[in-house]
Amino acid sequence: RLKGVKTSGGNGSNLKIYRLVDILTAMMTMPAATGENNPNKMKPSDRRAWFQSEMTRIELEKEMRTLIPASEVLSVYAVMAKTVVKTLETLPDLLERDAALPPDALEMTQKIIDQLREDLASMTYQACADAINGDDDDDGDEEQEEEQE
């Protein structure tokens, strides 16, 4: 489960949809160690016990699949992105062959797909940069969507 990350869609019970930037931000944000949980302020024996308990907690979360290694998240995202791009690249050919779309419509479709691919690459890059820098701005995406409706 993603603690503290709000869903951005789904049906609320089984299907939960999250924004990638929210997931990456949650994964990269470490809670600040304050007071008694600050290992720098502990006695050496307490510090050792604390780190051992943290390692045990991390292993348990990995086993329960509440903590997913970053490499696995990246590989899943890469497969998803490749699948979307491959589908977008073949769409004009499918429309030409199966729907007998005229050349003008195919050109327009190709232009829209090219722009969509550029936007996808740009938004992915920006989301990763924002997650690394700790920015949590939506850049008004939700407001723009409401204006379009």
C-alpha positions, 0 to 999 in steps of 0.5 A: 500500500502507498501510505499517504498517497492519494488516488487520482482515479479508479473505482475506490475499492479494487482498482486504485490509480495513482499519479506516477509523480506522487508515487515517486515522491512518496518513495523518495521522501524519507521521514525526518528522524526526530527525537528518540528515533534519531540514530545520531542522538542514540547510544551506540548499542541503541543505534545498532539495535535501531538499524537492525530493526530498520533492516528487519522492517525493510525486509518485511515490507519487501516480503509483504510487497508494501515496499517495491525496489526502485529498479522494479518500479523503473522496469515496470514503467519502462515496459509500460512506456514502451508498450504505449509508444509501440501502440501509438507508432502502429496506430496509423498503419492499423487505421489505414489498413482496417478503417481505410482512413484517407491520407489526410486523416492519417496525416492528422492522426500521425501529427497528433500521435507525434505531439502526444509522444513528445508531451509524454516524454516531456511530462515524464522527464518533468515528473522525474525531475520534480520528484528528485527535487522534491517539488509537488506542484501539479502545474495547474493540470487539474485546473486546465482539465476543468476548463476544457470540460 
